[in-house]
Structure formats: structure tokens, C-alpha cells
Amino acid sequence: MLSQHQHKLQIRNEHCPLLTMWLEPWGEDYWLRQGETFEIVAQGAEDNFYFHVDIGEKDNVLVSVEGDFADISVRHGEKVLECGHNRP
């Protein structure tokens, strides 16, 4: 049975006109405009859960989700985003 722990990670685009955030292991892409902040929320996370962040080349950030959890979402404020958000 999964626990009721919640983990959050915020990604903020301070400088790039458009920053691509990839969410793995699903290969989902979310595009942050300059000044935007996205929050990745993992519900029901177990003790072995963590986020792994890699800063890539050409305005890319790779966020890998590791461990056990019940649900994950990417949000902008209160809005849950879909894969491809802001994709040009």
C-alpha cells in the first residue's frame, strides 16, 4: 500500500524565451515561457521516491521520477497541464 506522502519540485524559467522540460520515464514535454514556474507533484510517494534533475543543452531540463508513487502531475498554479503544454 502506498503512503500519503506528497513530493513537489518547482522548475522556473528565469532566462530562456522558451525552456523545454522533459518528464521521464514517460518522455512528456512541457514548455515554459520566460518567467513561468511549473510544479511537479507526486502523490502517495513512498520513502524510496525522489526527483532527479539534469540540465541539458539548448534550453532543456530533464526531470526523472524515481521510486514508487500513486500519481504524478505537472501544474502551473492550480491548473494541471497536459503533455505538450506551450509546444511551438
Order of alpha helices (4+ residues) and beta strands (2+ residues): beta-beta-beta-beta-beta-beta-beta-beta
